[in-house]
Amino acid sequence: MIIFNFDVTFFENLIDDLNTNQINYCIVGDYSSLPETINHDIDFCTDNISLFHTVLQRVAKQLNFRVFIDNHTIHGFNFAFYKRCDENFLFMKIDVFKETLYKSLITLIDSDTIRDNRLPIKKFFVSNKESEATMHFLYPLLEWGKIKKNGI
């Protein structure tokens, strides 16, 4: 048995549906190998959590995925789903958030800033470098008080 963590068809259908419905979104980090593959999960930022969630559920249902995590927070949700493919399993996890907050109190970067500065790459949108740096660099610096690089 092999466990896969990404489905190209799912990703392409999700992006097509988001774009068709004009839902503002961007992928944050780890997008260089998309739409072919990912390393872990996919992080999305959107200014409309509810609509994004509806589209994600619809695409998962259309492609016969079973949802086993649908965890909602104040600022977004975590969504994990799977399906069996012959003797193998296909497992995907998507995190969706509206803004980056420190300790759920202090806004580091809001959804309007992220939305207004997103960049088109291939057939999807990604966060610009400044937004990404804030989300992936400044937050851990504040949270842990030091910068971790390469797992050190």
C-alpha positions as CSV (number, residue, x, y, z in Angstrom):
1,M,0.0,0.0,0.0
2,I,1.2,3.5,-0.9
3,I,-0.2,6.7,0.7
4,F,-0.2,9.7,-1.6
5,N,-0.6,13.3,-0.3
6,F,-1.7,15.1,-3.4
7,D,-4.2,14.8,-6.3
8,V,-3.6,16.9,-9.4
9,T,-7.3,16.6,-10.5
10,F,-8.5,17.7,-7.1
11,F,-6.2,20.7,-7.1
12,E,-7.1,21.8,-10.7
13,N,-10.9,21.4,-10.0
14,L,-10.6,23.4,-6.8
15,I,-8.7,26.2,-8.5
16,D,-11.1,26.3,-11.5
17,D,-14.1,26.5,-9.2
18,L,-12.5,29.2,-7.0
19,N,-11.6,31.2,-10.2
20,T,-15.0,30.7,-11.8
21,N,-16.8,31.9,-8.7
22,Q,-14.4,34.8,-8.4
23,I,-13.4,33.9,-4.9
24,N,-10.3,35.8,-3.8
25,Y,-7.6,33.5,-2.6
26,C,-3.9,32.9,-2.7
27,I,-1.6,30.1,-1.9
28,V,0.9,30.8,0.8
29,G,4.3,29.1,0.5
30,D,5.3,25.8,-1.0
31,Y,3.7,26.4,-4.4
32,S,6.7,26.1,-6.7
33,S,5.9,22.5,-7.6
34,L,2.1,23.0,-8.0
35,P,0.0,21.9,-9.8
36,E,2.0,18.6,-10.1
37,T,2.8,18.0,-6.4
38,I,3.2,19.4,-2.9
39,N,5.6,18.6,0.0
40,H,3.0,18.6,2.8
41,D,-0.3,20.5,2.8
42,I,-1.5,23.5,1.0
43,D,-2.1,26.8,2.9
44,F,-4.7,29.2,1.4
45,C,-5.6,32.7,2.4
46,T,-9.0,34.0,1.4
47,D,-11.3,36.9,2.4
48,N,-14.4,34.7,2.3
49,I,-13.9,31.6,4.5
50,S,-17.6,30.5,4.0
51,L,-17.5,30.5,0.2
52,F,-14.1,28.9,0.1
53,H,-15.4,26.1,2.4
54,T,-18.4,25.6,0.2
55,V,-16.3,25.2,-2.9
56,L,-13.9,22.8,-1.1
57,Q,-16.7,20.6,0.1
58,R,-18.3,20.5,-3.4
59,V,-15.1,19.5,-5.1
60,A,-14.3,16.8,-2.5
61,K,-17.8,15.4,-2.9
62,Q,-17.6,15.5,-6.7
63,L,-14.4,13.5,-6.7
64,N,-15.6,11.0,-4.0
65,F,-13.3,12.1,-1.2
66,R,-14.3,11.4,2.4
67,V,-13.7,14.2,4.8
68,F,-12.2,13.3,8.2
69,I,-11.1,16.7,9.5
70,D,-13.2,19.8,9.1
71,N,-12.0,21.9,12.0
72,H,-13.2,25.5,12.1
73,T,-11.5,28.3,14.1
74,I,-12.2,32.0,14.4
75,H,-9.9,32.8,11.5
76,G,-10.3,29.8,9.2
77,F,-10.4,26.1,9.0
78,N,-8.4,22.9,8.5
79,F,-9.7,20.4,6.0
80,A,-8.4,16.9,5.5
81,F,-9.8,14.2,3.3
82,Y,-9.0,10.9,1.6
83,K,-10.1,8.2,-0.8
84,R,-9.0,4.7,-1.5
85,C,-7.5,4.2,-5.0
86,D,-7.2,0.4,-5.6
87,E,-4.7,-0.7,-2.9
88,N,-3.5,2.8,-2.2
89,F,-4.8,5.8,-0.2
90,L,-4.9,9.4,-1.4
91,F,-4.8,11.8,1.6
92,M,-4.8,15.6,1.3
93,K,-4.8,18.4,3.9
94,I,-5.7,22.0,3.2
95,D,-5.5,24.9,5.7
96,V,-7.5,28.0,5.0
97,F,-7.2,31.3,6.9
98,K,-8.4,34.8,6.6
99,E,-5.5,36.7,8.1
100,T,-2.3,36.2,10.1
101,L,-2.7,37.0,13.7
102,Y,-0.3,36.8,16.6
103,K,-1.9,35.1,19.6
104,S,-5.3,35.5,17.9
105,L,-5.2,39.2,18.9
106,I,-2.7,41.3,17.0
107,T,-3.1,41.4,13.2
108,L,0.2,40.9,11.4
109,I,-1.3,40.9,8.0
110,D,-5.0,41.2,7.1
111,S,-6.9,39.6,4.3
112,D,-7.3,42.9,2.3
113,T,-3.5,43.4,2.2
114,I,-3.0,39.8,1.1
115,R,-5.8,40.0,-1.5
116,D,-4.6,43.3,-2.9
117,N,-1.0,42.0,-3.3
118,R,-1.5,38.5,-4.6
119,L,0.3,37.4,-7.8
120,P,-0.9,35.2,-10.6
121,I,1.3,32.2,-11.2
122,K,0.4,29.5,-13.7
123,K,-3.4,29.3,-13.3
124,F,-3.6,30.2,-9.6
125,F,-2.8,33.0,-7.2
126,V,0.0,33.2,-4.7
127,S,0.9,35.6,-2.0
128,N,3.6,38.2,-2.8
129,K,7.0,37.9,-1.1
130,E,6.3,40.6,1.5
131,S,3.1,38.9,2.7
132,E,4.7,35.5,2.7
133,A,7.7,36.8,4.7
134,T,5.3,38.3,7.3
135,M,3.4,35.0,7.6
136,H,6.3,32.6,7.6
137,F,9.1,34.7,9.1
138,L,7.7,37.4,11.4
139,Y,5.1,35.2,13.1
140,P,7.6,32.5,14.2
141,L,10.0,35.2,15.3
142,L,7.4,36.7,17.6
143,E,6.1,33.3,18.7
144,W,9.3,31.6,19.6
145,G,11.6,34.6,20.0
146,K,14.2,33.2,17.6
147,I,14.5,32.3,14.0
148,K,14.7,28.6,13.1
149,K,16.4,27.7,9.8
150,N,16.7,24.2,8.3
151,G,15.3,22.7,11.5
152,I,18.1,24.0,13.7
